[in-house]
Amino acid sequence: MTDRIETKFIHSTGVDPLTGAVNVPIYLSSTFHQKSLDSFGPFDYSRSGNPTRLALEETIAKLEGGKRGFAFSSGMAAISSAFMLLSSGDHVLVSEDVYGGTYRFITEVLDKFNIEYTFVNMTDLNEMANAIQPNTKVVYLETPSNPTMNITDIEIAAKLAKANGCLTFVDNTFMTPLYQNPLELGADIVLHSATKFLSGHSDVVAGLAVTKDEELGNRLGFIQNTFGSVLGAQDSYLLIQGIKTLGARLGQSSESARTIAEYLHNHPLIEEVYYPGFSFHPGNPIHERQAKSAGAVLSFRLADKKSARVFVEHLRIPVFAVSLGAVESILSYPATMSHGSMPAEEREKRGITDGLLRYSVGLEHPDDLVQDLSQALAQVARRNGLSIAN
């Protein structure tokens, strides 16, 4: 009998074999006593391995259907460590509308190590195929992308990468293992900012990576140990606890997100809603084939920065903050938050306008969230001398 993913979230760590404790023990130890000069036990120093972190790493590997899991001190630490598999002279192909922190790492750090890069619109597979070079080693993608929710066909992208001798990395932060499994679709490494939905409570900063095979896992494990940007035992424990409730949290948030997306789509002040659950959203058929839900994140565009400012100032319930994926709804302004490190002209090319807002839907009652959106949009209309029905 194979358990469904929601059951796996709760029981993947099992119980403590020594005590029967239903929660993983927190091993707050930096070092471990060794009984022999010639042979060490499974743990010697917590940078190299910690029992609490190992429980988390084994859990995410099971949930993503991979061979090895790795826990890092942040999502960017996981992404940066994966890119360290590259060597000088290599080339990487990257989603054009990638997360701003990833864009910054690629353009300002990889470049220093003589690693070339090309940003491409990966919703256009012909453009992607034409951009692959003889020295291309990695195809890196987000789907849905942040923040305009563009969809890339993971299976086709992975086949194209494999045919050209490339690895495929997929940032799966928005969908999580609940809704999307990139390794099953051919990806080689799946990455998460576990700060977001996997943790879910705005109390942990963490990153996770899972490799499809053991050999790649050994290579990434060497980098994790050498680079040393690992997740501590306390945060590993908190993240395990967050994962246990992911199914219930993300399920409810996703239902509410659809309600909010439909409301915004029908509102006269909203110029566009980016939500992969709409049948008319570009890439929707692909997303429905490779993912089980549209998720709990959407973006929408007001006319300009002035309107966005009024809207933000009058919204009552969501936290206005960097990040997403928490029990509380979070509203973000990509131009100065998630993509603040991206030059303005690059943001504009990717549709990240001064009127764009990203909404991560939490667990509040959806009627309260809609009413809050309605009153804030009414304030925008009033400031612009417009008369609209709520």
C-alpha positions in Angstrom: 0.0 0.0 0.0 1.3 3.4 -1.0 0.4 6.4 1.2 -0.8 9.6 -0.3 1.5 12.7 -0.1 -0.6 14.3 2.7 0.0 11.2 4.9 3.7 11.2 4.0 4.1 14.8 5.2 3.1 13.7 8.7 4.7 10.3 9.0 7.9 10.4 6.8 10.2 11.1 9.8 8.7 8.2 11.8 9.1 7.9 15.6 12.3 7.9 17.5 13.5 4.3 17.6 15.0 4.6 21.1 12.2 6.4 23.0 9.1 6.2 20.8 8.9 10.0 20.7 6.6 11.1 17.9 8.8 14.2 17.3 12.4 14.2 16.1 14.8 15.0 18.9 16.7 18.3 18.6 20.4 17.5 18.7 22.0 20.8 19.8 25.5 19.5 19.6 28.3 20.9 17.4 30.5 17.8 17.9 30.1 14.1 18.7 32.3 11.7 20.8 34.1 9.0 18.8 34.9 5.7 20.3 37.8 4.8 18.2 41.0 6.3 16.7 40.5 4.5 13.5 36.8 4.6 12.8 34.2 7.3 13.4 30.5 7.0 14.0 27.9 8.4 11.6 28.3 11.9 13.0 31.4 13.8 13.9 30.8 17.5 13.4 27.4 19.2 12.8 28.6 21.0 9.6 29.1 17.6 8.1 26.0 16.0 9.6 23.5 16.3 12.4 20.8 13.8 13.3 18.0 16.3 13.3 19.1 17.8 10.0 19.5 14.3 8.6 15.9 13.5 9.5 14.8 16.6 7.6 17.0 15.7 4.6 15.7 12.2 4.4 12.1 13.5 4.7 12.4 15.9 1.7 14.1 13.3 -0.4 11.2 10.9 0.2 8.6 13.6 -0.5 10.3 14.6 -3.8 11.0 11.1 -4.9 14.8 11.6 -4.9 17.9 9.8 -3.7 19.5 12.5 -1.5 18.2 15.5 0.3 20.2 18.5 1.7 19.2 21.3 4.1 20.8 24.7 3.8 20.7 27.9 5.8 18.6 29.6 3.1 17.0 29.1 -0.2 19.8 31.1 -1.9 22.4 28.9 -0.1 20.7 25.9 -1.7 20.6 27.5 -5.1 24.2 28.8 -4.9 25.5 25.5 -3.8 23.8 23.7 -6.7 25.4 26.2 -9.1 28.8 25.3 -7.5 28.5 22.0 -9.5 29.6 24.2 -12.5 33.2 24.9 -13.5 35.0 27.8 -15.1 34.1 27.9 -18.8 30.7 26.3 -18.3 27.5 28.0 -19.5 24.1 28.0 -17.8 20.7 28.6 -19.4 18.3 30.4 -17.0 14.6 31.3 -17.0 14.2 34.9 -18.1 11.9 35.8 -15.2 13.8 34.1 -12.4 13.6 35.2 -8.8 15.6 38.4 -8.2 18.1 36.8 -5.7 18.9 34.1 -8.2 19.3 36.7 -10.9 21.8 38.6 -8.7 23.8 35.5 -7.9 24.1 34.5 -11.6 24.9 38.0 -12.9 27.2 39.2 -10.1 28.8 36.0 -8.7 28.9 33.3 -11.4 30.4 35.9 -13.7 33.4 36.2 -11.4 34.2 32.5 -11.9 34.1 32.7 -15.7 30.8 30.9 -15.9 28.6 32.2 -18.7 24.9 32.6 -18.6 22.0 33.3 -20.9 18.5 34.3 -19.8 15.8 32.9 -22.1 12.0 32.8 -22.3 11.5 29.2 -21.4 7.9 29.2 -22.2 9.2 29.2 -25.8 11.0 25.9 -26.2 12.4 26.9 -29.6 14.1 29.9 -28.0 15.4 27.6 -25.3 16.7 25.0 -27.8 18.5 27.7 -29.9 20.2 29.2 -26.8 21.9 25.9 -25.8 25.6 26.1 -26.5 28.3 23.5 -26.6 29.5 24.4 -23.1 26.0 24.6 -21.6 25.9 22.4 -18.5 22.7 23.4 -16.6 19.2 24.4 -17.6 17.7 26.3 -14.6 14.0 27.0 -14.4 11.2 28.2 -12.2 7.6 27.2 -12.9 5.4 28.9 -12.1 7.9 31.8 -12.2 8.2 34.6 -9.7 6.2 36.9 -9.9 4.5 36.7 -13.3 3.6 33.0 -13.0 5.0 31.9 -16.4 4.8 28.2 -17.0 7.6 26.0 -18.4 7.1 22.5 -19.6 9.4 20.6 -17.2 9.3 17.3 -19.0 10.1 18.8 -22.4 12.8 21.1 -21.0 14.4 18.2 -19.2 14.4 16.0 -22.3 16.0 18.9 -24.3 18.6 19.4 -21.6 19.4 15.7 -21.4 19.8 15.4 -25.2 22.4 18.1 -24.9 24.3 16.7 -22.0 22.9 19.2 -19.5 21.5 18.9 -16.0 18.1 20.4 -15.2 17.5 22.4 -12.0 14.0 23.3 -11.0 13.0 25.8 -8.3 9.8 24.2 -6.8 9.1 26.7 -4.1 5.7 27.8 -5.2 4.3 24.3 -5.8 6.1 22.2 -3.2 6.0 18.3 -3.4 2.2 18.5 -2.7 1.5 19.9 -6.1 4.5 19.2 -8.4 7.3 16.7 -8.6 10.0 17.8 -11.0 12.2 14.8 -10.5 9.4 12.6 -11.8 9.3 14.8 -14.9 13.0 14.4 -15.6 14.7 17.1 -13.5 18.0 16.3 -11.9 17.9 18.7 -8.9 14.8 20.2 -7.3 15.3 23.3 -5.1 13.2 25.0 -2.4 13.2 28.1 -0.4 11.9 26.2 2.5 11.4 29.5 4.3 8.1 29.7 2.4 5.3 27.0 2.2 7.3 24.1 3.6 7.9 26.0 6.8 4.7 28.1 6.6 5.0 30.2 9.8 7.5 32.9 8.9 9.8 31.7 11.6 12.5 29.8 9.7 14.9 30.7 7.0 16.0 27.6 5.2 16.7 26.0 1.8 16.4 22.4 0.5 17.8 20.5 -2.4 17.0 17.0 -3.6 19.0 15.1 -6.2 17.6 12.5 -8.6 20.5 10.1 -8.3 23.2 9.1 -5.8 26.2 10.2 -7.8 24.9 13.8 -8.1 23.9 13.6 -4.5 27.5 12.8 -3.5 28.8 15.8 -5.5 26.3 18.2 -3.9 27.0 16.7 -0.5 30.7 17.4 -0.9 29.8 21.0 -1.8 27.4 21.3 1.2 30.1 20.1 3.6 32.8 22.1 2.1 30.9 25.4 1.7 29.3 24.8 5.1 26.1 26.8 4.7 24.0 24.2 6.5 20.7 24.4 8.5 21.0 24.3 12.3 19.3 21.6 14.4 16.7 23.9 15.9 15.6 25.2 12.5 15.6 21.7 11.0 13.2 20.6 13.7 10.9 23.6 13.1 10.9 22.9 9.4 10.0 19.2 10.0 7.0 20.5 12.1 6.0 22.9 9.3 6.1 20.1 6.7 3.7 18.0 8.7 0.9 20.6 8.2 1.7 21.5 4.6 -1.2 19.5 3.1 -3.9 21.2 5.2 -2.3 24.7 5.0 -1.6 24.8 1.3 -4.8 23.2 0.4 -6.9 25.8 2.2 -4.7 28.7 0.9 -5.0 27.5 -2.6 -8.8 27.4 -2.5 -8.8 30.9 -1.2 -6.3 32.0 -3.8 -8.7 31.0 -6.6 -11.5 33.0 -5.0 -9.3 36.1 -4.7 -8.0 35.7 -8.3 -11.5 35.5 -9.7 -12.5 38.6 -7.7 -9.5 40.6 -8.9 -10.0 39.5 -12.5 -13.5 40.9 -12.5 -12.5 44.2 -10.8 -12.3 47.2 -13.2 -9.1 48.7 -11.6 -7.1 45.5 -12.0 -5.3 45.6 -15.4 -4.2 41.9 -15.3 -4.1 39.0 -13.0 -1.3 36.4 -13.2 -2.7 33.1 -11.9 -2.0 29.7 -13.5 -5.5 28.4 -12.5 -7.2 30.5 -15.1 -7.9 28.5 -18.3 -6.8 31.6 -20.3 -3.5 32.0 -18.4 -0.6 31.3 -20.8 0.7 27.9 -20.1 -2.4 26.7 -18.2 -2.7 23.4 -20.1 1.0 22.6 -19.4 0.6 23.5 -15.7 -2.5 21.4 -15.3 -0.6 18.5 -16.8 2.4 18.7 -14.6 0.9 20.2 -11.4 -2.0 19.3 -9.2 -3.1 22.8 -8.3 -2.6 26.4 -9.2 -1.2 27.1 -5.7 -1.6 29.9 -3.3 0.3 32.7 -5.0 -0.9 35.2 -7.6 0.1 38.5 -8.9 -1.9 41.4 -10.3 -1.3 44.8 -11.9 -2.6 48.2 -11.1 -2.2 51.1 -13.4 0.9 52.7 -11.8 3.0 53.1 -8.6 0.7 55.8 -7.2 -2.3 53.4 -7.3 -0.2 50.6 -5.8 0.9 52.8 -3.0 -2.7 53.8 -2.1 -3.7 50.2 -2.3 -1.0 49.0 0.0 -1.6 51.8 2.5 -5.2 51.0 2.9 -5.1 47.2 2.9 -5.8 45.9 6.4 -5.2 42.1 6.7 -2.1 41.0 4.7 1.3 41.6 6.0 3.2 43.9 3.6 6.5 42.2 3.5 9.2 40.3 1.7 8.5 36.5 1.5 5.5 34.3 0.9 4.0 31.0 1.8 2.9 31.6 5.4 -0.2 31.1 7.5 -0.7 34.9 7.3 -1.4 36.4 3.9 1.6 38.4 2.6 1.5 41.2 0.0 4.8 42.1 -1.7 5.9 44.7 -4.2 8.3 42.9 -6.5 9.9 46.1 -7.9 11.5 46.9 -4.6 11.3 43.5 -2.8 11.8 40.2 -4.5 13.3 41.8 -7.6 14.8 44.9 -6.1 18.3 43.7 -7.1 17.3 43.5 -10.8 17.8 46.7 -12.9 14.7 48.6 -13.8 15.0 47.9 -17.5 15.4 44.2 -16.9 12.3 44.2 -14.6 10.3 46.0 -17.3 11.2 43.4 -19.9 9.9 40.7 -17.6 6.6 42.5 -16.9 7.5 43.5 -13.4 6.0 47.0 -13.6 5.6 49.6 -11.0 2.0 48.7 -10.6 2.6 44.9 -10.0 1.8 43.3 -6.7 2.3 39.7 -5.5 -0.2 38.2 -3.1 0.5 35.0 -1.1 -2.8 33.9 0.3 -2.8 32.6 3.9 -5.3 30.9 6.1 -7.6 33.9 6.9 -11.2 33.5 5.9 -11.5 34.2 2.1 -14.5 36.5 2.6 -12.5 38.7 4.9 -9.7 38.9 2.4 -12.0 39.8 -0.4 -13.7 42.5 1.6 -10.3 43.9 2.5 -9.3 44.0 -1.1 -12.6 45.6 -2.0 -12.2 48.5 0.5 -8.6 49.1 -0.5 -9.5 49.2 -4.2 -12.3 51.6 -3.4 -9.7 53.9 -1.9 -7.6 53.7 -5.1 -10.7 54.6 -7.2 -11.5 57.5 -4.9 -8.0 58.9 -5.1 -8.2 58.7 -8.9 -11.6 60.3 -9.1 -13.3 57.2 -10.2 -16.7 55.7 -9.2 -16.9 51.9 -9.1 -19.2 49.4 -7.5 -17.5 47.1 -5.0 
